[in-house]
Amino acid sequence: MNADGQSPTPAPTPVSAQRMVSLLENLLPQGKFSSQQGKGLGDKSGPPPSAQLVFDRGGRTAKVTVILNKYPVPVPEQVMRCPDTAYHPYSQCTKTQLPGGAVLVRDQSPKNEDDPSGARLFSTLLAYKDGGHVYVSEVGDSGDKTAAGDTSLPLTLKQISDIATSSAWKPVLSSIPAPPAGARTGSAPRMTGEQISRTIEQLLPADLHASRRGGSEGFGHIVVDDSRGESLVTANVQRWKPDDSGMTELFKKAATLPDGTRIRINKRAAPRGAKGAVEWSVDALRKNGLRVVISAVNARAYGLPADRSEPALDIRQLKQMALDPVWQRSSSS
């Protein structure tokens, strides 16, 4: 017993860096290994334990990495999420619930999204109900190229997934001390990405076809098409204290509506500087601290070149959406 009358947390069972490297090597098919390095459990720097090496098979070379960790329970949703297609348009990701409650997230993306036909990145995350996580990634050489239906990587995404789901990692995971349970902040609940994307769709003009819904807590997006090209529409929904100094400074030059709502309008180049891409947005802050930012881009995602000359929604329509009472009802429910 310690001074507080509680049993001390047992020290983690040491797992050496070399053991981590050996476990990874044993799970790989026949090939050549080089540049091995690892991090053990019980090192002074603490978890997460990991291993990394360069794997060569049949003339194809890639860096393979495994990282083990343990998260608080309940596991935060954001650590089990596919890359957001609004920002990662080339991601091909699936999320699968496995028997027993574990979640498997598998993704294949360009290593560099500015060069989508170049080197590839395969990754798999296995998240157990008790907070244990196994992340395995494989990234190709920057000089490798891929052809349609083929890959330059020595391991398939399935093989990467088989490594992540191997029972060989369970003794290491069981040795990682469990972190404290996730604490609740007491802040007001925020709208989910699905709630926001559905609300955006509800507010759209009737002539727009919506697809590719997505988002995360406080942020949602959809892609709309009016037969003249695709356009990303996003919404950020936030709650601030009515007299927050940061918001007061941000909106000090904004227009003020009769009900006290402040409005900022922006037309700018879309983030990440894709050719011809622009973003139009309306940022509305109500007196009660509710802030809704509605934006539209003339491409289906950030980082892509323009798919049309202007976004599918104009400033008048964006303003109407940002000021709609539905946000006040939804964010307070």
C-alpha positions in Angstrom: 0.0 0.0 0.0 1.1 3.6 -0.7 0.5 6.7 1.4 -3.0 7.0 -0.1 -3.9 3.4 1.0 -3.9 2.2 -2.7 -1.9 -0.6 -4.2 1.0 0.8 -6.3 0.8 0.4 -10.1 3.0 -2.6 -11.0 6.0 -1.7 -13.2 5.7 -2.8 -16.8 7.3 -6.1 -17.8 10.4 -5.1 -19.8 10.3 -5.7 -23.5 13.6 -5.0 -25.3 14.0 -3.0 -28.5 15.6 -6.1 -30.0 12.6 -8.2 -29.0 10.3 -5.7 -30.9 12.5 -5.9 -34.0 12.5 -9.8 -33.8 8.7 -9.9 -33.5 8.3 -7.8 -36.6 10.9 -9.8 -38.6 9.2 -13.1 -37.7 5.9 -11.8 -39.1 7.3 -10.8 -42.5 7.7 -13.1 -45.5 11.0 -14.1 -46.8 13.1 -11.1 -47.9 16.0 -8.9 -46.9 16.1 -6.8 -43.8 18.2 -3.7 -43.1 18.3 -0.5 -41.0 16.5 -2.3 -38.1 15.8 -0.2 -35.0 13.4 -0.5 -32.1 12.1 0.9 -28.9 11.4 -1.3 -26.0 8.9 -1.2 -23.2 10.6 -0.2 -19.9 13.0 2.2 -21.7 13.6 5.4 -19.8 11.7 7.3 -22.5 8.7 5.1 -21.8 6.1 3.6 -24.2 5.1 3.2 -26.9 7.3 0.2 -27.9 8.0 0.1 -31.6 10.1 -1.4 -34.4 11.1 -0.3 -37.8 13.1 -1.7 -40.7 13.7 -1.6 -44.4 12.3 -4.6 -46.2 13.3 -5.7 -49.6 11.5 -8.4 -51.5 11.7 -9.1 -55.2 13.5 -5.8 -55.9 10.7 -3.8 -54.1 11.8 -1.9 -51.0 9.7 -0.2 -48.3 10.1 1.0 -44.7 7.9 -1.1 -42.4 7.0 0.2 -38.9 5.0 -1.1 -36.0 3.9 0.9 -33.0 2.1 -0.4 -29.9 0.2 1.7 -27.5 -2.6 1.8 -25.0 -5.3 4.5 -24.8 -7.7 5.4 -22.0 -11.1 3.6 -22.0 -13.4 4.6 -23.6 -11.0 4.9 -26.5 -11.3 8.4 -28.1 -13.1 8.1 -31.4 -10.6 10.3 -33.2 -7.8 7.7 -32.9 -9.9 5.2 -34.8 -11.0 7.4 -37.6 -10.2 7.2 -41.3 -8.4 10.2 -42.8 -10.9 12.9 -43.6 -11.5 13.0 -47.3 -12.0 16.8 -47.2 -8.3 17.1 -46.5 -7.0 13.7 -47.8 -8.9 13.2 -51.1 -6.7 10.3 -52.3 -7.2 8.2 -49.1 -8.8 4.8 -49.7 -9.8 3.8 -46.2 -12.1 1.2 -44.6 -13.2 0.8 -41.0 -14.4 -2.7 -39.9 -15.9 -3.9 -36.6 -14.3 -7.3 -35.8 -15.8 -10.1 -33.6 -15.1 -9.3 -30.0 -15.4 -5.5 -30.4 -12.0 -4.6 -31.9 -11.9 -2.1 -34.7 -9.7 -2.4 -37.8 -8.9 0.7 -39.9 -7.0 0.0 -43.2 -5.9 2.8 -45.5 -3.9 3.2 -48.6 -2.8 6.7 -49.7 0.0 8.5 -51.5 3.1 9.1 -49.4 2.9 12.7 -50.7 -0.5 14.0 -51.7 1.0 16.5 -54.0 2.3 13.5 -56.0 -0.7 11.1 -56.0 0.8 8.7 -58.6 4.1 8.4 -56.6 5.2 6.3 -53.6 2.4 4.7 -51.6 1.7 4.4 -47.9 -0.2 1.4 -46.6 -1.4 1.4 -43.0 -3.5 -0.7 -40.6 -4.6 0.2 -37.1 -6.1 -2.4 -34.8 -7.9 -1.0 -31.8 -9.0 -3.3 -29.0 -11.8 -2.6 -26.6 -9.4 -2.4 -23.7 -7.5 0.4 -25.3 -4.7 -1.6 -26.8 -3.6 -0.4 -30.3 -1.4 -1.9 -32.9 -0.4 0.4 -35.8 1.5 -1.0 -38.8 2.6 1.0 -41.8 4.5 0.4 -45.0 5.8 3.3 -47.1 7.5 3.1 -50.5 10.6 4.7 -51.8 10.0 8.2 -53.2 11.4 7.1 -56.5 8.9 4.3 -57.0 5.9 4.7 -59.2 2.6 2.8 -59.3 0.5 1.8 -62.2 -3.3 1.3 -62.2 -4.2 -1.9 -60.4 -0.5 -2.5 -59.3 1.7 -1.4 -56.4 5.4 -1.0 -56.0 5.3 -2.1 -52.4 6.7 -5.5 -51.4 3.7 -6.2 -49.0 0.0 -6.0 -49.8 -2.4 -4.1 -47.6 -3.7 -7.5 -46.5 -0.2 -8.6 -45.4 0.1 -5.4 -43.4 -3.2 -6.1 -41.8 -2.1 -9.7 -40.9 0.9 -8.3 -39.1 -1.3 -5.9 -37.1 -3.8 -8.6 -36.1 -1.2 -11.2 -35.2 -1.4 -12.6 -31.7 2.3 -12.1 -31.3 1.7 -8.5 -30.1 -0.7 -9.5 -27.3 2.0 -10.2 -24.6 3.6 -6.8 -25.3 0.2 -5.0 -25.2 -0.7 -6.7 -21.9 2.6 -5.4 -20.5 1.8 -1.8 -21.3 0.3 -0.1 -18.2 -3.3 1.1 -18.7 -3.5 4.9 -18.6 -6.2 6.6 -16.5 -9.7 6.3 -17.7 -10.7 9.1 -20.1 -12.0 12.1 -18.1 -15.1 13.9 -19.0 -14.6 17.7 -19.5 -18.0 18.9 -18.5 -18.2 21.1 -21.6 -21.3 21.2 -23.7 -21.7 18.3 -26.1 -20.7 19.1 -29.7 -22.5 18.1 -32.9 -21.0 15.0 -34.6 -19.7 15.1 -38.1 -22.6 13.1 -39.3 -25.1 15.5 -37.7 -23.4 18.5 -39.3 -23.1 17.0 -42.7 -26.8 16.0 -42.6 -27.7 19.6 -41.5 -25.7 21.0 -44.4 -27.6 18.8 -46.8 -30.9 19.9 -45.3 -30.0 23.5 -46.0 -28.8 23.1 -49.6 -30.7 24.4 -52.6 -32.9 21.8 -54.2 -30.8 21.7 -57.5 -27.6 20.4 -55.8 -26.8 16.7 -55.6 -25.0 15.8 -52.4 -22.5 13.0 -51.8 -19.3 12.0 -49.8 -20.5 13.1 -46.4 -17.9 13.1 -43.6 -16.4 15.0 -40.7 -15.6 14.8 -37.0 -16.9 16.3 -33.8 -17.7 20.0 -34.5 -16.9 19.7 -38.2 -18.8 18.3 -41.2 -18.7 18.4 -44.9 -20.3 17.1 -48.1 -19.6 17.3 -51.8 -22.2 18.9 -54.0 -22.7 18.9 -57.8 -25.0 21.0 -59.9 -23.8 19.2 -63.1 -21.2 21.9 -63.6 -18.5 20.3 -61.4 -18.1 19.2 -57.8 -17.7 21.5 -54.9 -16.8 20.9 -51.3 -19.1 22.5 -48.6 -18.0 22.5 -45.0 -19.3 23.7 -41.7 -17.6 24.3 -38.4 -19.9 24.6 -35.4 -18.4 25.9 -32.1 -19.6 27.1 -28.7 -17.7 30.1 -27.1 -18.4 32.1 -24.0 -20.4 35.2 -25.1 -17.6 37.6 -24.0 -14.6 35.5 -25.1 -11.7 37.9 -25.7 -10.4 35.9 -28.7 -13.7 36.0 -30.5 -14.2 39.7 -29.6 -10.8 40.5 -31.3 -11.5 38.3 -34.3 -14.9 39.9 -35.0 -14.1 43.5 -34.0 -14.3 44.7 -37.6 -17.2 42.4 -38.6 -20.6 43.6 -39.7 -23.3 43.4 -37.0 -26.9 42.3 -37.7 -29.9 43.8 -35.8 -30.0 40.7 -33.4 -26.3 41.2 -32.5 -24.9 38.5 -34.7 -21.5 39.3 -36.1 -20.6 38.3 -39.7 -17.2 37.9 -41.4 -17.0 37.2 -45.1 -13.9 35.8 -46.8 -12.9 35.0 -50.4 -9.4 33.5 -50.6 -7.3 30.9 -52.3 -8.2 27.5 -50.9 -5.8 26.1 -48.3 -2.8 24.1 -49.6 -2.7 26.2 -52.8 -4.1 23.8 -55.4 -4.2 25.4 -58.9 -7.2 27.7 -59.3 -8.9 26.5 -56.1 -10.7 29.2 -54.1 -12.7 29.1 -50.8 -15.6 31.3 -50.0 -16.8 31.4 -46.4 -19.3 33.1 -44.1 -18.4 33.2 -40.4 -21.2 34.0 -38.0 -20.9 34.5 -34.3 -24.2 34.9 -32.3 -24.5 36.8 -29.1 -24.8 33.6 -27.1 -21.4 32.4 -28.3 -22.6 30.0 -31.1 -20.2 30.3 -34.0 -21.0 28.7 -37.4 -18.6 28.9 -40.3 -19.9 27.7 -43.7 -17.4 27.4 -46.5 -17.5 26.3 -50.1 -14.6 25.3 -52.4 -14.6 25.0 -56.2 -13.1 21.5 -55.9 -14.2 18.3 -54.2 -11.5 18.6 -51.5 -8.8 20.8 -50.2 -5.5 20.3 -52.0 -7.1 19.5 -55.4 -7.1 21.8 -58.4 -10.3 23.7 -59.3 -13.1 21.6 -60.8 -15.2 24.6 -61.7 -14.7 28.4 -61.9 -16.4 29.2 -58.6 -17.9 27.3 -55.7 -21.4 25.9 -56.1 -22.8 28.2 -53.5 -22.5 32.0 -53.5 -22.0 34.3 -50.5 -25.7 35.0 -50.2 -26.5 31.3 -50.0 -23.6 30.6 -47.5 -24.8 33.5 -45.3 -28.3 32.1 -45.3 -27.0 28.7 -44.3 -24.8 30.0 -41.5 -27.6 32.1 -40.0 -30.3 29.4 -40.2 -31.9 28.7 -36.7 -31.3 24.9 -37.2 -27.7 25.3 -35.8 -29.0 26.7 -32.5 -31.5 23.9 -32.1 -29.0 21.2 -33.1 -26.0 22.4 -31.1 -28.1 22.7 -27.9 -29.8 19.3 -28.1 
